[in-house]
Amino acid sequence: MSESAKVWLVTGASSGFGRAIAEAAVAAGDTVIGTARRTEALDDLVAAYPDRAEAISLDVTDGERIDVVAADVLARYGRVDVLVNNAGRTQVGAFEETTERELRDLFELHVFGPARLTRALLPQMRERGSGSVVNISSFGGQLSFAGFSAYSATKAALEQLSEGLADEVAPFGIKVLIVEPGAFRTNLFGKGAAYFSEENPAYAEKVGPTRQLVQGSDGSQPGDPAKAAAAIRLALDAEKTPLRLALGGDAVDFLTGHLDSVRAELTEWEKVSRGRTSTRSDSRAGGIRSRRIMRRTAQRLRSKTVPPPAHTLLTQWRDQRIARSGNRLRTPWIAAAIHGGTRCARHRHRPACPPHRRAPCPRSARSGWRPAPRCPEPSVRGPCRASARRPRRRVR
């Protein structure tokens, strides 16, 4: 094995994407360790490349066996440059039709098995500062429809694990690639390969077409696994490997439509999501709470228990409230607190009203800061409490 040649470990290498990736790797001069439950399907590949191809029996739902295989490969080859988690199967059935056992088995195959194998090989990749992890998902990892709820759930879990992993191992020079193929001529829909949950007549109208699609489309899918393998190698060799690689025109169309619908729905409900809409009663309650907070803040400012930064924030908050409401605040005592006003002993107002004070009395903000003709003190910059009898203006 040359120094420039890479070592690939491919699960589910007996058919489909796994077989195509293995063939492309050995054709490029790399070394491939292909795993499968039945290694007889790899005999021809091993015979054609005896020095660069090896078949190992592995069921990825067997955790102990995964640890043994990973340790054996590292002991004999010294490293694994590219790990391809490809083993999987399809599962068709409505959510209610899918049993607990079926769902757990599918997660073992699509999530827990690949996660355990990846954990076993990551340390040597991290120590060397290089390596690639390729997780074969599906466009169903980002969306789902009737009949594929369980399958899509496992692929979505695998994708989120991969996305977090990619962020964690990027500083160590390790690449993570999520492959999202559409319909390809693999054995996924082959006879005996697809698993169907027990049918419930209540879901015949919704899930029935999905069952018929899987049962009748084997071998007629538009995608070519060999082209998919070439695209995966191209993405891995790129200077900036993408996190997700959609394969097939149908996958691109499905994902584009899904992302457009997500964006449209997010835009439609953005105000609700950001909390900008509320009922009238909620608005009143929020206004009462806001005034209480402002009153307590003003009291602390007058007693000089709040440091200067809070004074600045209070002024900014008041100005923002005025700008948003398009009107004056109905709480003039906040301005009194900001200007350092004290309680008026004569008129029993909260702010002071002598001429040397710039603080208004409680009712002055509603009159636009104009002196009131009926105010008993000519020095007051606005009507006092006794003379203010005009109705309140609502701030909308």
C-alpha atoms as one frame of an Amber mdcrd trajectory, in Angstrom:
protein
   0.000   0.000   0.000   1.489   3.323  -1.096   1.735   6.300   1.232  -0.642
   8.391  -0.920  -3.310   5.688  -1.063  -6.235   6.068   1.309  -7.841   3.417
   3.464 -11.618   3.243   3.188 -13.968   1.435   5.554 -17.374   1.046   3.921
 -20.359  -0.544   5.669 -23.093  -2.131   3.606 -20.629  -2.621   0.743 -22.394
  -5.602  -0.801 -24.738  -3.501  -2.989 -26.000  -0.054  -3.831 -24.004   2.991
  -2.841 -21.615   0.946  -0.713 -20.621  -1.262  -3.619 -20.275   1.686  -6.006
 -18.109   3.627  -3.537 -15.899   0.588  -2.919 -15.396  -0.028  -6.630 -14.554
   3.625  -7.268 -12.033   3.649  -4.420 -10.112   0.546  -5.512 -10.169   1.753
  -9.111  -8.439   4.934  -7.923  -5.700   2.916  -6.227  -7.020   3.110  -2.672
  -7.523   0.277  -0.195 -11.078  -0.725   0.733 -12.356  -2.752   3.674 -15.957
  -3.541   2.852 -18.319  -4.859   5.507 -21.560  -6.722   4.960 -23.738  -9.229
   6.737 -23.121 -11.644   3.859 -19.611 -11.212   2.492 -20.205 -13.576  -0.436
 -21.488 -10.603  -2.422 -17.986  -9.081  -2.251 -16.061 -12.145  -3.438 -15.747
 -10.857  -6.996 -14.382  -7.493  -5.845 -11.836  -9.157  -3.537 -10.810 -11.524
  -6.321 -10.261  -8.648  -8.744  -8.225  -6.612  -6.242  -6.763  -9.086  -3.751
  -4.143  -6.628  -2.454  -6.461  -3.672  -2.038  -9.878  -5.086  -1.161 -11.042
  -7.011   1.856 -14.459  -8.208   3.000 -15.391  -8.416   6.686 -18.609  -9.745
   8.118 -20.377  -7.094  10.209 -23.899  -6.394  11.392 -23.877  -2.745  12.454
 -26.586  -3.389  15.040 -24.092  -5.541  16.978 -22.160  -3.065  19.109 -19.553
  -5.479  20.429 -18.783  -6.702  16.941 -18.302  -3.094  15.809 -15.625  -2.558
  18.461 -13.826  -5.769  17.448 -13.817  -4.901  13.741 -12.637  -1.329  14.352
  -9.754  -2.495  16.563  -8.752  -5.196  14.059  -8.708  -2.801  11.105  -6.620
  -0.230  12.973  -4.188  -2.904  14.155  -3.589  -4.264  10.648  -3.836  -1.093
   8.520  -2.756   1.512  11.043  -5.440   3.997  10.076  -8.771   4.621   8.381
  -8.825   7.693   6.180 -12.444   7.550   5.061 -15.346   5.989   6.947 -18.552
   5.496   4.971 -21.635   4.662   7.066 -23.861   3.261   4.351 -25.612   0.191
   5.805 -29.368   0.615   6.018 -32.778  -0.417   4.794 -36.136   1.161   4.087
 -39.159   1.048   6.377 -42.660   1.763   5.081 -45.655   2.255   7.334 -47.785
   4.904   8.975 -46.626   6.161  12.349 -49.425   4.309  14.123 -48.652   1.135
  12.169 -44.984   1.162  13.201 -44.388  -0.911  16.312 -41.983  -0.083  19.126
 -39.696  -2.930  18.100 -39.617  -1.847  14.460 -38.767   1.715  15.398 -35.999
   0.715  17.807 -34.471  -1.711  15.300 -34.403   1.013  12.664 -32.683   3.455
  15.010 -30.124   0.787  15.904 -29.322   0.350  12.218 -29.351   3.984  11.064
 -28.196   5.876  14.175 -26.646   3.898  17.011 -24.574   1.576  14.826 -22.958
   4.345  12.733 -22.440   6.445  15.876 -20.581   3.631  17.633 -18.361   2.861
  14.655 -17.570   6.559  14.206 -16.615   6.932  17.866 -14.280   3.946  17.579
 -12.374   5.497  14.657 -12.376   9.185  15.583  -9.415   9.102  18.022  -6.912
   7.972  15.382  -8.276  10.551  12.904  -7.962  13.265  15.513  -4.406  12.288
  16.387  -3.349  12.326  12.733  -5.170  15.587  12.046  -7.035  14.251   9.011
  -9.867  11.972   8.002 -13.360  11.953   6.547 -16.703  10.620   7.770 -19.383
  10.077   5.126 -22.889   9.370   6.388 -25.351   8.199   3.758 -28.672   9.777
   4.631 -31.559  10.673   2.307 -33.452  13.752   1.241 -35.950  12.294   3.716
 -33.575  13.421   6.434 -34.894  16.963   5.979 -38.523  16.234   5.129 -41.037
  13.411   5.339 -44.435  12.311   4.104 -47.011   9.586   4.720 -45.466   6.153
   5.084 -41.912   7.279   5.778 -42.223   8.832   9.250 -40.030   6.217  10.960
 -37.442   6.111   8.156 -37.177   9.891   7.996 -36.907  10.131  11.785 -33.776
   7.972  11.804 -32.194   9.853   8.918 -32.953  13.199  10.553 -31.296  11.993
  13.758 -28.240  10.868  11.793 -28.018  14.248  10.066 -28.181  16.227  13.289
 -25.505  14.039  14.852 -23.381  14.622  11.769 -23.909  18.373  11.783 -22.845
  18.689  15.405 -19.922  16.341  14.813 -18.742  18.407  11.842 -18.500  21.513
  14.019 -16.672  19.626  16.775 -13.996  17.956  14.666 -13.322  20.725  12.145
 -10.398  22.089  14.225  -8.737  18.653  13.915  -8.865  18.617  10.121 -11.645
  15.998   9.946 -14.357  16.368   7.313 -17.980  15.255   7.729 -20.186  14.801
   4.664 -23.925  14.103   4.751 -25.147  12.537   1.507 -28.830  13.066   0.682
 -29.685  10.952  -2.371 -32.995  10.734  -4.122 -34.203   7.684  -6.040 -31.219
   5.602  -7.221 -31.016   2.104  -8.614 -29.923   0.482  -5.367 -31.358  -2.507
  -3.548 -33.258  -0.264  -1.130 -36.596  -1.105  -2.767 -35.538  -4.625  -3.760
 -37.604  -7.693  -3.042 -36.996  -8.759   0.529 -34.975  -5.623   1.282 -37.815
  -3.197   1.992 -39.637  -3.730   5.278 -43.374  -3.032   5.545 -45.276  -2.565
   8.787 -48.584  -4.365   9.226 -51.175  -2.412   7.296 -53.996  -0.566   9.035
 -57.055  -0.015   6.790 -57.574   3.437   8.285 -54.400   4.648   6.534 -54.915
   2.844   3.227 -55.725   6.053   1.364 -52.688   7.984   2.624 -50.014   5.298
   2.984 -51.259   2.963   0.238 -49.666   4.974  -2.615 -46.328   4.955  -0.791
 -46.443   1.169  -0.438 -47.229   0.786  -4.131 -44.383   3.146  -5.070 -41.820
   1.145  -3.105 -43.112  -2.215  -4.298 -43.236  -1.270  -7.963 -40.246   1.004
  -8.567 -37.292  -1.324  -7.936 -34.830  -1.045 -10.813 -36.626   1.856 -12.476
 -35.145   4.645 -10.388 -33.428   7.365 -12.432 -30.237   7.656 -10.353 -26.994
   5.814 -11.147 -24.985   4.718  -8.046 -21.698   4.950  -9.978 -22.296   8.646
 -10.668 -23.195   9.130  -7.015 -19.882   7.559  -5.958 -17.993   9.902  -8.297
 -19.829  12.914  -6.851 -18.980  11.855  -3.294 -15.275  11.533  -4.171 -15.401
  14.949  -5.842 -16.918  16.523  -2.713 -14.345  14.909  -0.421 -11.452  16.063
  -2.601 -12.740  19.644  -2.734 -10.879  22.286  -0.746 -14.137  23.150   1.039
 -16.207  19.999   1.415 -19.932  20.739   1.771 -21.753  19.595   4.874 -24.671
  18.268   2.807 -24.587  16.858  -0.706 -27.919  16.263  -2.423 -27.748  13.683
  -5.208 -30.301  13.438  -7.996 -32.623  15.961  -9.568 -35.575  14.704  -7.531
 -33.666  15.264  -4.287 -32.785  18.827  -5.306 -36.402  19.568  -6.257 -37.839
  18.073  -3.063 -35.360  19.896  -0.832 -35.801  23.221  -2.621 -39.571  23.037
  -2.307 -39.319  22.048   1.344 -36.958  24.882   2.240 -39.158  27.387   0.376
 -42.208  26.241   2.346 -40.310  26.476   5.625 -39.195  30.023   4.818 -42.702
  31.058   3.758 -44.234  29.658   6.940 -41.571  31.307   9.086 -42.206  34.662
   7.422 -45.973  34.338   7.816 -45.724  33.685  11.561 -42.662  35.809  12.278
 -44.519  38.421  14.353 -46.087  35.752  16.533 -42.756  33.957  16.897 -41.036
  37.164  17.976 -43.813  37.995  20.424 -44.924  41.191  18.646 -48.646  40.389
  18.657 -50.840  40.105  21.735 -54.451  40.498  22.869 -55.754  43.745  24.356
 -55.828  42.302  27.870 -52.247  41.093  27.459 -51.214  44.553  26.327 -52.821
  46.168  29.353 -51.173  43.692  31.701 -47.845  44.288  30.036 -48.328  48.041
  30.322 -49.067  47.785  34.031 -45.980  45.685  34.579 -43.874  48.139  32.573
 -45.126  51.108  34.615 -44.387  49.290  37.857 -40.849  48.581  36.696 -40.382
  52.210  35.677 -41.751  53.456  39.006 -39.403  51.249  41.008 -36.483  52.346
  38.842 -37.384  55.995  39.351 -37.503  55.539  43.101 -34.078  53.940  43.114
 -32.736  56.799  41.001 -34.048  59.404  43.432 -32.474  57.583  46.364 -29.195
  57.325  44.388 -29.051  53.566  44.835 -28.699  52.927  41.087 -25.309  53.565
  39.456 -25.027  56.055  36.559 -25.266  53.373  33.786 -28.798  52.538  34.901
 -29.695  56.222  34.612 -28.499  56.193  31.013 -30.370  52.995  30.202 -33.538
  54.416  31.740 -33.327  57.486  29.532 -32.750  55.372  26.434 -35.647  53.070
  27.340 -37.967  56.049  27.773 -36.949  57.484  24.391 -37.525  54.111  22.710
 -40.969  53.822  24.247 -41.849  57.313  23.010 -40.584  56.503  19.503 -42.541
  53.246  19.323 -45.792  54.680  20.673 -45.669  57.855  18.595 -46.882  59.793
  21.648 -45.690  61.040  25.020 -45.397  58.576  27.833 -48.229  58.594  30.334
 -45.753  58.328  33.210 -44.229  61.827  33.679 -42.661  60.899  36.996 -39.984
  58.993  35.084 -38.813  62.309  33.653 -38.922  63.767  37.157 -36.646  61.011
  38.389 -34.245  61.523  35.522 -34.009  65.255  36.208 -33.574  64.677  39.953
 -36.970  65.931  41.166 -38.113  65.536  44.778 -41.552  65.378  46.434 -43.444
  68.649  46.555 -44.508  69.277  50.181 -47.055  71.970  49.351 -49.018  70.267
  46.604 -48.123  66.698  47.664 -46.980  65.906  44.167 -44.378  63.242  43.560
 -42.013  65.551  41.577 -41.086  69.052  42.634 -42.615  72.056  40.930 -40.608
  75.185  41.951 -39.181  77.118  39.001 -35.575  76.143  39.713 -36.509  72.478
  39.145 -36.879  71.085  35.652 -39.062  68.263  36.829 -42.731  68.402  35.815
 -45.630  67.705  38.108 -47.499  64.424  37.498 -50.068  65.822  35.058 -47.848
  68.073  32.943 -46.922  65.472  30.316 -50.549  65.130  29.288 -50.870  68.826
  28.611 -47.784  69.072  26.458 -45.729  70.833  29.169 -47.881  74.004  29.008
 -48.538  76.092  32.159 -52.105  75.641  33.372 -54.080  78.867  33.882 -55.915
  77.470  36.893 -52.798  76.211  38.722 -52.568  77.912  42.164 -48.779  78.301
  41.821 -47.612  80.357  38.791 -44.187  78.738  38.964 -45.492  75.283  38.149
 -44.611  74.087  34.649 -47.948  72.412  34.124 -51.190  71.771  35.978 -50.972
  70.396  39.477 -53.019  67.428  40.618 -55.848  69.554  41.869 -56.271  71.436
  38.600 -55.810  68.547  36.170 -59.304  67.394  35.276 -58.970  66.800  31.593
 -59.482  63.156  30.397 -56.542  60.911  29.707 -55.360  60.398  26.177 -54.854
  56.785  25.212 -51.440  55.829  23.837 -52.004  53.482  20.971
